[in-house]
């Protein structure tokens, strides 16, 4: 979906529960990991980068 506005949004995706046609991950992938879809608004790119960095550091414990 599209917000069409000035706000940003990050949504986690659970690929296995969304795919019904084929298995996920493909057999040649050791670990598909997680996916996050980003809907980027009109914020300053430096603010977006700082927000993403903070979120990854918090989540990954880096």
N, CA, C and O atoms as a Tripos MOL2 file, in Angstrom:
@<TRIPOS>MOLECULE
protein
  248   247    62     0     0
PROTEIN
NO_CHARGES

@<TRIPOS>ATOM
      1 N           0.8210   -1.1760    0.0000 N.3       1 UNK1
      2 CA          0.0000    0.0000    0.0000 C.3       1 UNK1
      3 C           0.8620    1.2350    0.0000 C.2       1 UNK1
      4 O           2.0530    1.1690    0.3020 O.2       1 UNK1
      5 N           0.2830    2.3320   -0.3280 N.am      2 UNK2
      6 CA          1.0340    3.5820   -0.4090 C.3       2 UNK2
      7 C           0.3970    4.6110    0.5010 C.2       2 UNK2
      8 O          -0.8140    4.8300    0.4710 O.2       2 UNK2
      9 N           1.2360    5.2380    1.3110 N.am      3 UNK3
     10 CA          0.7360    6.3010    2.1910 C.3       3 UNK3
     11 C           0.6330    7.6070    1.4200 C.2       3 UNK3
     12 O          -0.2300    8.4340    1.7150 O.2       3 UNK3
     13 N           1.4980    7.8010    0.4430 N.am      4 UNK4
     14 CA          1.4490    9.0050   -0.3630 C.3       4 UNK4
     15 C           1.6180   10.2840    0.4350 C.2       4 UNK4
     16 O           1.0550   11.3190    0.0810 O.2       4 UNK4
     17 N           2.3850   10.2200    1.5030 N.am      5 UNK5
     18 CA          2.5230   11.3950    2.3470 C.3       5 UNK5
     19 C           3.9340   11.5780    2.8500 C.2       5 UNK5
     20 O           4.8920   11.0470    2.2890 O.2       5 UNK5
     21 N           4.0400   12.3420    3.9190 N.am      6 UNK6
     22 CA          5.3460   12.7150    4.4500 C.3       6 UNK6
     23 C           5.8290   11.7870    5.5530 C.2       6 UNK6
     24 O           6.8750   12.0450    6.1500 O.2       6 UNK6
     25 N           5.1160   10.7400    5.8360 N.am      7 UNK7
     26 CA          5.4810    9.8410    6.9310 C.3       7 UNK7
     27 C           6.2010    8.6090    6.3990 C.2       7 UNK7
     28 O           5.9700    8.1700    5.2730 O.2       7 UNK7
     29 N           7.0680    8.0680    7.2250 N.am      8 UNK8
     30 CA          7.7650    6.8290    6.8820 C.3       8 UNK8
     31 C           7.2230    5.7000    7.7340 C.2       8 UNK8
     32 O           6.7050    5.9260    8.8270 O.2       8 UNK8
     33 N           7.3440    4.4870    7.2280 N.am      9 UNK9
     34 CA          6.8190    3.3200    7.9150 C.3       9 UNK9
     35 C           7.7190    2.1340    7.6110 C.2       9 UNK9
     36 O           8.2100    1.9950    6.4900 O.2       9 UNK9
     37 N           7.9370    1.2890    8.5940 N.am     10 UNK10
     38 CA          8.6960    0.0520    8.3990 C.3      10 UNK10
     39 C           7.8110   -1.1070    8.8190 C.2      10 UNK10
     40 O           7.2650   -1.1040    9.9220 O.2      10 UNK10
     41 N           7.6630   -2.1000    7.9480 N.am     11 UNK11
     42 CA          6.8230   -3.2590    8.2330 C.3      11 UNK11
     43 C           7.6370   -4.5370    8.1190 C.2      11 UNK11
     44 O           8.2860   -4.7640    7.0980 O.2      11 UNK11
     45 N           7.6150   -5.3850    9.1590 N.am     12 UNK12
     46 CA          8.2900   -6.6800    9.0390 C.3      12 UNK12
     47 C           7.4540   -7.6110    8.1640 C.2      12 UNK12
     48 O           6.2240   -7.5700    8.1920 O.2      12 UNK12
     49 N           8.1280   -8.4370    7.4010 N.am     13 UNK13
     50 CA          7.4500   -9.3990    6.5400 C.3      13 UNK13
     51 C           7.8310  -10.8070    6.9620 C.2      13 UNK13
     52 O           9.0050  -11.1000    7.1910 O.2      13 UNK13
     53 N           6.8430  -11.6690    7.0630 N.am     14 UNK14
     54 CA          7.0620  -13.0840    7.3240 C.3      14 UNK14
     55 C           6.8130  -13.7990    6.0020 C.2      14 UNK14
     56 O           5.6910  -14.2080    5.7050 O.2      14 UNK14
     57 N           7.8600  -13.9430    5.2240 N.am     15 UNK15
     58 CA          7.7430  -14.4740    3.8640 C.3      15 UNK15
     59 C           7.1140  -15.8680    3.8210 C.2      15 UNK15
     60 O           6.2320  -16.0870    2.9900 O.2      15 UNK15
     61 N           7.5170  -16.8320    4.6730 N.am     16 UNK16
     62 CA          6.9250  -18.1620    4.5640 C.3      16 UNK16
     63 C           5.4030  -18.1610    4.6930 C.2      16 UNK16
     64 O           4.7300  -18.9400    4.0190 O.2      16 UNK16
     65 N           4.8580  -17.3090    5.5370 N.am     17 UNK17
     66 CA          3.4070  -17.3100    5.7120 C.3      17 UNK17
     67 C           2.6880  -16.6060    4.5690 C.2      17 UNK17
     68 O           1.4750  -16.7530    4.4250 O.2      17 UNK17
     69 N           3.4120  -15.8470    3.7580 N.am     18 UNK18
     70 CA          2.8000  -15.1030    2.6630 C.3      18 UNK18
     71 C           2.8700  -15.8470    1.3350 C.2      18 UNK18
     72 O           2.0860  -15.5710    0.4270 O.2      18 UNK18
     73 N           3.8010  -16.7860    1.2190 N.am     19 UNK19
     74 CA          3.9950  -17.4830   -0.0480 C.3      19 UNK19
     75 C           3.3000  -18.8380   -0.0060 C.2      19 UNK19
     76 O           3.5110  -19.6260    0.9160 O.2      19 UNK19
     77 N           2.4890  -19.0940   -0.9880 N.am     20 UNK20
     78 CA          1.8200  -20.3890   -1.0530 C.3      20 UNK20
     79 C           2.2370  -21.1940   -2.2810 C.2      20 UNK20
     80 O           2.0280  -22.4060   -2.3200 O.2      20 UNK20
     81 N           2.8210  -20.5430   -3.2780 N.am     21 UNK21
     82 CA          3.1480  -21.2260   -4.5280 C.3      21 UNK21
     83 C           4.4210  -22.0510   -4.4280 C.2      21 UNK21
     84 O           4.5020  -23.1320   -5.0110 O.2      21 UNK21
     85 N           5.4150  -21.5590   -3.7010 N.am     22 UNK22
     86 CA          6.6850  -22.2600   -3.5990 C.3      22 UNK22
     87 C           7.2100  -22.1780   -2.1780 C.2      22 UNK22
     88 O           6.7870  -21.3410   -1.3820 O.2      22 UNK22
     89 N           8.1330  -23.0610   -1.8870 N.am     23 UNK23
     90 CA          8.7350  -23.0710   -0.5550 C.3      23 UNK23
     91 C           9.6590  -21.8650   -0.3840 C.2      23 UNK23
     92 O          10.2370  -21.3620   -1.3480 O.2      23 UNK23
     93 N           9.7790  -21.4250    0.8370 N.am     24 UNK24
     94 CA         10.6940  -20.3220    1.1600 C.3      24 UNK24
     95 C          11.4370  -20.6840    2.4170 C.2      24 UNK24
     96 O          10.7950  -21.1680    3.3490 O.2      24 UNK24
     97 N          12.7010  -20.4970    2.5230 N.am     25 UNK25
     98 CA         13.5970  -19.9390    1.5190 C.3      25 UNK25
     99 C          13.9720  -20.9900    0.4940 C.2      25 UNK25
    100 O          13.7740  -22.1820    0.7280 O.2      25 UNK25
    101 N          14.5140  -20.5620   -0.6430 N.am     26 UNK26
    102 CA         14.9920  -21.5190   -1.6340 C.3      26 UNK26
    103 C          16.0350  -22.4460   -1.0170 C.2      26 UNK26
    104 O          16.7340  -22.0660   -0.0780 O.2      26 UNK26
    105 N          16.1320  -23.6350   -1.5370 N.am     27 UNK27
    106 CA         17.0040  -24.6600   -0.9640 C.3      27 UNK27
    107 C          18.4630  -24.2200   -0.8660 C.2      27 UNK27
    108 O          19.1850  -24.6870    0.0150 O.2      27 UNK27
    109 N          18.9080  -23.3350   -1.7510 N.am     28 UNK28
    110 CA         20.3150  -22.9390   -1.7350 C.3      28 UNK28
    111 C          20.6180  -21.7970   -0.7620 C.2      28 UNK28
    112 O          21.7560  -21.3330   -0.7010 O.2      28 UNK28
    113 N          19.6450  -21.3480   -0.0180 N.am     29 UNK29
    114 CA         19.8830  -20.3050    0.9820 C.3      29 UNK29
    115 C          20.0430  -20.9630    2.3380 C.2      29 UNK29
    116 O          19.2150  -21.7810    2.7370 O.2      29 UNK29
    117 N          21.1050  -20.6100    3.0470 N.am     30 UNK30
    118 CA         21.3070  -21.1460    4.3950 C.3      30 UNK30
    119 C          20.3170  -20.5320    5.3750 C.2      30 UNK30
    120 O          19.7170  -21.2320    6.1900 O.2      30 UNK30
    121 N          20.1580  -19.2350    5.2870 N.am     31 UNK31
    122 CA         19.2670  -18.5340    6.2020 C.3      31 UNK31
    123 C          18.7690  -17.2820    5.5040 C.2      31 UNK31
    124 O          19.5360  -16.3560    5.2400 O.2      31 UNK31
    125 N          17.4960  -17.2620    5.2130 N.am     32 UNK32
    126 CA         16.9390  -16.1090    4.5090 C.3      32 UNK32
    127 C          16.8700  -14.8820    5.4060 C.2      32 UNK32
    128 O          16.8340  -13.7570    4.9080 O.2      32 UNK32
    129 N          16.8500  -15.0820    6.7240 N.am     33 UNK33
    130 CA         16.7530  -13.9390    7.6270 C.3      33 UNK33
    131 C          15.3820  -13.2990    7.5480 C.2      33 UNK33
    132 O          14.4430  -13.8660    6.9890 O.2      33 UNK33
    133 N          15.2860  -12.1360    8.1020 N.am     34 UNK34
    134 CA         14.0210  -11.4190    8.0810 C.3      34 UNK34
    135 C          14.0430  -10.3100    7.0510 C.2      34 UNK34
    136 O          15.1010   -9.9010    6.5720 O.2      34 UNK34
    137 N          12.8800   -9.8400    6.7260 N.am     35 UNK35
    138 CA         12.7420   -8.7700    5.7560 C.3      35 UNK35
    139 C          11.9200   -7.6510    6.3630 C.2      35 UNK35
    140 O          10.9870   -7.8920    7.1290 O.2      35 UNK35
    141 N          12.2720   -6.4440    6.0190 N.am     36 UNK36
    142 CA         11.5190   -5.2730    6.4440 C.3      36 UNK36
    143 C          11.2990   -4.4090    5.2120 C.2      36 UNK36
    144 O          12.2440   -4.0490    4.5110 O.2      36 UNK36
    145 N          10.0320   -4.0810    4.9610 N.am     37 UNK37
    146 CA          9.7300   -3.1880    3.8420 C.3      37 UNK37
    147 C           9.6670   -1.7650    4.3760 C.2      37 UNK37
    148 O           9.0090   -1.4860    5.3780 O.2      37 UNK37
    149 N          10.3580   -0.8850    3.6910 N.am     38 UNK38
    150 CA         10.4080    0.5080    4.1140 C.3      38 UNK38
    151 C           9.5800    1.3700    3.1700 C.2      38 UNK38
    152 O           9.7400    1.3140    1.9510 O.2      38 UNK38
    153 N           8.7070    2.1550    3.7490 N.am     39 UNK39
    154 CA          7.9590    3.1690    3.0180 C.3      39 UNK39
    155 C           8.5730    4.4940    3.4440 C.2      39 UNK39
    156 O           8.3550    4.9510    4.5660 O.2      39 UNK39
    157 N           9.3260    5.0990    2.5660 N.am     40 UNK40
    158 CA         10.0980    6.2820    2.9210 C.3      40 UNK40
    159 C           9.3140    7.5340    2.5560 C.2      40 UNK40
    160 O           8.8770    7.7080    1.4180 O.2      40 UNK40
    161 N           9.1490    8.3940    3.5410 N.am     41 UNK41
    162 CA          8.4310    9.6490    3.3450 C.3      41 UNK41
    163 C           9.3630   10.7640    2.9200 C.2      41 UNK41
    164 O          10.3610   10.5320    2.2380 O.2      41 UNK41
    165 N           9.0350   11.9540    3.3220 N.am     42 UNK42
    166 CA          9.7820   13.1300    2.8940 C.3      42 UNK42
    167 C          10.7560   13.6430    3.9460 C.2      42 UNK42
    168 O          11.2350   14.7720    3.8450 O.2      42 UNK42
    169 N          11.0550   12.8300    4.9510 N.am     43 UNK43
    170 CA         11.9990   13.2490    5.9820 C.3      43 UNK43
    171 C          13.3890   13.4560    5.3900 C.2      43 UNK43
    172 O          13.7150   12.9460    4.3190 O.2      43 UNK43
    173 N          14.1750   14.2020    6.1030 N.am     44 UNK44
    174 CA         15.5660   14.4200    5.7090 C.3      44 UNK44
    175 C          16.2790   13.0650    5.6810 C.2      44 UNK44
    176 O          16.1630   12.3010    6.6390 O.2      44 UNK44
    177 N          17.0110   12.7480    4.6140 N.am     45 UNK45
    178 CA         17.6970   11.4560    4.5250 C.3      45 UNK45
    179 C          18.6110   11.1720    5.7160 C.2      45 UNK45
    180 O          18.7410   10.0210    6.1340 O.2      45 UNK45
    181 N          19.2390   12.1990    6.2600 N.am     46 UNK46
    182 CA         20.1120   11.9890    7.4230 C.3      46 UNK46
    183 C          19.3070   11.5090    8.6280 C.2      46 UNK46
    184 O          19.7820   10.6810    9.4060 O.2      46 UNK46
    185 N          18.0930   12.0270    8.7810 N.am     47 UNK47
    186 CA         17.2340   11.5760    9.8780 C.3      47 UNK47
    187 C          16.8100   10.1230    9.6740 C.2      47 UNK47
    188 O          16.7980    9.3340   10.6180 O.2      47 UNK47
    189 N          16.4610    9.7770    8.4290 N.am     48 UNK48
    190 CA         16.0650    8.4010    8.1320 C.3      48 UNK48
    191 C          17.2100    7.4300    8.3930 C.2      48 UNK48
    192 O          17.0080    6.3680    8.9810 O.2      48 UNK48
    193 N          18.4050    7.7940    7.9580 N.am     49 UNK49
    194 CA         19.5740    6.9330    8.1700 C.3      49 UNK49
    195 C          19.8430    6.7650    9.6540 C.2      49 UNK49
    196 O          20.1190    5.6560   10.1120 O.2      49 UNK49
    197 N          19.7670    7.8510   10.4100 N.am     50 UNK50
    198 CA         19.9930    7.7740   11.8600 C.3      50 UNK50
    199 C          18.9410    6.8990   12.5300 C.2      50 UNK50
    200 O          19.2650    6.1090   13.4170 O.2      50 UNK50
    201 N          17.6760    7.0330   12.1100 N.am     51 UNK51
    202 CA         16.6050    6.2130   12.6860 C.3      51 UNK51
    203 C          16.8140    4.7330   12.3810 C.2      51 UNK51
    204 O          16.6520    3.8900   13.2620 O.2      51 UNK51
    205 N          17.1750    4.4130   11.1320 N.am     52 UNK52
    206 CA         17.4150    3.0190   10.7550 C.3      52 UNK52
    207 C          18.6150    2.4480   11.4950 C.2      52 UNK52
    208 O          18.5830    1.3020   11.9440 O.2      52 UNK52
    209 N          19.6610    3.2330   11.6220 N.am     53 UNK53
    210 CA         20.8500    2.7820   12.3440 C.3      53 UNK53
    211 C          20.5050    2.4840   13.7950 C.2      53 UNK53
    212 O          20.9100    1.4540   14.3320 O.2      53 UNK53
    213 N          19.7580    3.3810   14.4320 N.am     54 UNK54
    214 CA         19.3660    3.1720   15.8230 C.3      54 UNK54
    215 C          18.5050    1.9150   15.9670 C.2      54 UNK54
    216 O          18.6950    1.1420   16.9060 O.2      54 UNK54
    217 N          17.5720    1.7070   15.0550 N.am     55 UNK55
    218 CA         16.7080    0.5300   15.1180 C.3      55 UNK55
    219 C          17.5110   -0.7540   14.9470 C.2      55 UNK55
    220 O          17.2810   -1.7240   15.6680 O.2      55 UNK55
    221 N          18.4440   -0.7730   14.0060 N.am     56 UNK56
    222 CA         19.2550   -1.9740   13.7890 C.3      56 UNK56
    223 C          20.1690   -2.2500   14.9720 C.2      56 UNK56
    224 O          20.3310   -3.4000   15.3800 O.2      56 UNK56
    225 N          20.7620   -1.2040   15.5220 N.am     57 UNK57
    226 CA         21.6280   -1.3950   16.6880 C.3      57 UNK57
    227 C          20.8330   -1.9200   17.8770 C.2      57 UNK57
    228 O          21.3120   -2.7780   18.6190 O.2      57 UNK57
    229 N          19.6320   -1.4120   18.0560 N.am     58 UNK58
    230 CA         18.7850   -1.8770   19.1540 C.3      58 UNK58
    231 C          18.3760   -3.3280   18.9380 C.2      58 UNK58
    232 O          18.4390   -4.1390   19.8620 O.2      58 UNK58
    233 N          17.9580   -3.6530   17.7210 N.am     59 UNK59
    234 CA         17.4810   -5.0040   17.4190 C.3      59 UNK59
    235 C          18.6150   -6.0230   17.4230 C.2      59 UNK59
    236 O          18.4590   -7.1270   17.9450 O.2      59 UNK59
    237 N          19.7430   -5.6590   16.8470 N.am     60 UNK60
    238 CA         20.8570   -6.5970   16.7120 C.3      60 UNK60
    239 C          21.8130   -6.5590   17.8940 C.2      60 UNK60
    240 O          22.7110   -7.3950   17.9970 O.2      60 UNK60
    241 N          21.6240   -5.6040   18.7740 N.am     61 UNK61
    242 CA         22.4940   -5.5000   19.9350 C.3      61 UNK61
    243 C          23.8970   -5.0530   19.5880 C.2      61 UNK61
    244 O          24.8450   -5.3610   20.3110 O.2      61 UNK61
    245 N          24.0410   -4.3330   18.4930 N.am     62 UNK62
    246 CA         25.3770   -3.8960   18.0500 C.3      62 UNK62
    247 C          25.8130   -2.6510   18.7870 C.2      62 UNK62
    248 O          26.9070   -2.1410   18.5450 O.2      62 UNK62
@<TRIPOS>BOND
     1     1     2 1
     2     2     3 1
     3     3     4 2
     4     3     5 am
     5     5     6 1
     6     6     7 1
     7     7     8 2
     8     7     9 am
     9     9    10 1
    10    10    11 1
    11    11    12 2
    12    11    13 am
    13    13    14 1
    14    14    15 1
    15    15    16 2
    16    15    17 am
    17    17    18 1
    18    18    19 1
    19    19    20 2
    20    19    21 am
    21    21    22 1
    22    22    23 1
    23    23    24 2
    24    23    25 am
    25    25    26 1
    26    26    27 1
    27    27    28 2
    28    27    29 am
    29    29    30 1
    30    30    31 1
    31    31    32 2
    32    31    33 am
    33    33    34 1
    34    34    35 1
    35    35    36 2
    36    35    37 am
    37    37    38 1
    38    38    39 1
    39    39    40 2
    40    39    41 am
    41    41    42 1
    42    42    43 1
    43    43    44 2
    44    43    45 am
    45    45    46 1
    46    46    47 1
    47    47    48 2
    48    47    49 am
    49    49    50 1
    50    50    51 1
    51    51    52 2
    52    51    53 am
    53    53    54 1
    54    54    55 1
    55    55    56 2
    56    55    57 am
    57    57    58 1
    58    58    59 1
    59    59    60 2
    60    59    61 am
    61    61    62 1
    62    62    63 1
    63    63    64 2
    64    63    65 am
    65    65    66 1
    66    66    67 1
    67    67    68 2
    68    67    69 am
    69    69    70 1
    70    70    71 1
    71    71    72 2
    72    71    73 am
    73    73    74 1
    74    74    75 1
    75    75    76 2
    76    75    77 am
    77    77    78 1
    78    78    79 1
    79    79    80 2
    80    79    81 am
    81    81    82 1
    82    82    83 1
    83    83    84 2
    84    83    85 am
    85    85    86 1
    86    86    87 1
    87    87    88 2
    88    87    89 am
    89    89    90 1
    90    90    91 1
    91    91    92 2
    92    91    93 am
    93    93    94 1
    94    94    95 1
    95    95    96 2
    96    95    97 am
    97    97    98 1
    98    98    99 1
    99    99   100 2
   100    99   101 am
   101   101   102 1
   102   102   103 1
   103   103   104 2
   104   103   105 am
   105   105   106 1
   106   106   107 1
   107   107   108 2
   108   107   109 am
   109   109   110 1
   110   110   111 1
   111   111   112 2
   112   111   113 am
   113   113   114 1
   114   114   115 1
   115   115   116 2
   116   115   117 am
   117   117   118 1
   118   118   119 1
   119   119   120 2
   120   119   121 am
   121   121   122 1
   122   122   123 1
   123   123   124 2
   124   123   125 am
   125   125   126 1
   126   126   127 1
   127   127   128 2
   128   127   129 am
   129   129   130 1
   130   130   131 1
   131   131   132 2
   132   131   133 am
   133   133   134 1
   134   134   135 1
   135   135   136 2
   136   135   137 am
   137   137   138 1
   138   138   139 1
   139   139   140 2
   140   139   141 am
   141   141   142 1
   142   142   143 1
   143   143   144 2
   144   143   145 am
   145   145   146 1
   146   146   147 1
   147   147   148 2
   148   147   149 am
   149   149   150 1
   150   150   151 1
   151   151   152 2
   152   151   153 am
   153   153   154 1
   154   154   155 1
   155   155   156 2
   156   155   157 am
   157   157   158 1
   158   158   159 1
   159   159   160 2
   160   159   161 am
   161   161   162 1
   162   162   163 1
   163   163   164 2
   164   163   165 am
   165   165   166 1
   166   166   167 1
   167   167   168 2
   168   167   169 am
   169   169   170 1
   170   170   171 1
   171   171   172 2
   172   171   173 am
   173   173   174 1
   174   174   175 1
   175   175   176 2
   176   175   177 am
   177   177   178 1
   178   178   179 1
   179   179   180 2
   180   179   181 am
   181   181   182 1
   182   182   183 1
   183   183   184 2
   184   183   185 am
   185   185   186 1
   186   186   187 1
   187   187   188 2
   188   187   189 am
   189   189   190 1
   190   190   191 1
   191   191   192 2
   192   191   193 am
   193   193   194 1
   194   194   195 1
   195   195   196 2
   196   195   197 am
   197   197   198 1
   198   198   199 1
   199   199   200 2
   200   199   201 am
   201   201   202 1
   202   202   203 1
   203   203   204 2
   204   203   205 am
   205   205   206 1
   206   206   207 1
   207   207   208 2
   208   207   209 am
   209   209   210 1
   210   210   211 1
   211   211   212 2
   212   211   213 am
   213   213   214 1
   214   214   215 1
   215   215   216 2
   216   215   217 am
   217   217   218 1
   218   218   219 1
   219   219   220 2
   220   219   221 am
   221   221   222 1
   222   222   223 1
   223   223   224 2
   224   223   225 am
   225   225   226 1
   226   226   227 1
   227   227   228 2
   228   227   229 am
   229   229   230 1
   230   230   231 1
   231   231   232 2
   232   231   233 am
   233   233   234 1
   234   234   235 1
   235   235   236 2
   236   235   237 am
   237   237   238 1
   238   238   239 1
   239   239   240 2
   240   239   241 am
   241   241   242 1
   242   242   243 1
   243   243   244 2
   244   243   245 am
   245   245   246 1
   246   246   247 1
   247   247   248 2
@<TRIPOS>SUBSTRUCTURE
     1 UNK1         2 RESIDUE 1 A UNK
     2 UNK2         6 RESIDUE 1 A UNK
     3 UNK3        10 RESIDUE 1 A UNK
     4 UNK4        14 RESIDUE 1 A UNK
     5 UNK5        18 RESIDUE 1 A UNK
     6 UNK6        22 RESIDUE 1 A UNK
     7 UNK7        26 RESIDUE 1 A UNK
     8 UNK8        30 RESIDUE 1 A UNK
     9 UNK9        34 RESIDUE 1 A UNK
    10 UNK10       38 RESIDUE 1 A UNK
    11 UNK11       42 RESIDUE 1 A UNK
    12 UNK12       46 RESIDUE 1 A UNK
    13 UNK13       50 RESIDUE 1 A UNK
    14 UNK14       54 RESIDUE 1 A UNK
    15 UNK15       58 RESIDUE 1 A UNK
    16 UNK16       62 RESIDUE 1 A UNK
    17 UNK17       66 RESIDUE 1 A UNK
    18 UNK18       70 RESIDUE 1 A UNK
    19 UNK19       74 RESIDUE 1 A UNK
    20 UNK20       78 RESIDUE 1 A UNK
    21 UNK21       82 RESIDUE 1 A UNK
    22 UNK22       86 RESIDUE 1 A UNK
    23 UNK23       90 RESIDUE 1 A UNK
    24 UNK24       94 RESIDUE 1 A UNK
    25 UNK25       98 RESIDUE 1 A UNK
    26 UNK26      102 RESIDUE 1 A UNK
    27 UNK27      106 RESIDUE 1 A UNK
    28 UNK28      110 RESIDUE 1 A UNK
    29 UNK29      114 RESIDUE 1 A UNK
    30 UNK30      118 RESIDUE 1 A UNK
    31 UNK31      122 RESIDUE 1 A UNK
    32 UNK32      126 RESIDUE 1 A UNK
    33 UNK33      130 RESIDUE 1 A UNK
    34 UNK34      134 RESIDUE 1 A UNK
    35 UNK35      138 RESIDUE 1 A UNK
    36 UNK36      142 RESIDUE 1 A UNK
    37 UNK37      146 RESIDUE 1 A UNK
    38 UNK38      150 RESIDUE 1 A UNK
    39 UNK39      154 RESIDUE 1 A UNK
    40 UNK40      158 RESIDUE 1 A UNK
    41 UNK41      162 RESIDUE 1 A UNK
    42 UNK42      166 RESIDUE 1 A UNK
    43 UNK43      170 RESIDUE 1 A UNK
    44 UNK44      174 RESIDUE 1 A UNK
    45 UNK45      178 RESIDUE 1 A UNK
    46 UNK46      182 RESIDUE 1 A UNK
    47 UNK47      186 RESIDUE 1 A UNK
    48 UNK48      190 RESIDUE 1 A UNK
    49 UNK49      194 RESIDUE 1 A UNK
    50 UNK50      198 RESIDUE 1 A UNK
    51 UNK51      202 RESIDUE 1 A UNK
    52 UNK52      206 RESIDUE 1 A UNK
    53 UNK53      210 RESIDUE 1 A UNK
    54 UNK54      214 RESIDUE 1 A UNK
    55 UNK55      218 RESIDUE 1 A UNK
    56 UNK56      222 RESIDUE 1 A UNK
    57 UNK57      226 RESIDUE 1 A UNK
    58 UNK58      230 RESIDUE 1 A UNK
    59 UNK59      234 RESIDUE 1 A UNK
    60 UNK60      238 RESIDUE 1 A UNK
    61 UNK61      242 RESIDUE 1 A UNK
    62 UNK62      246 RESIDUE 1 A UNK
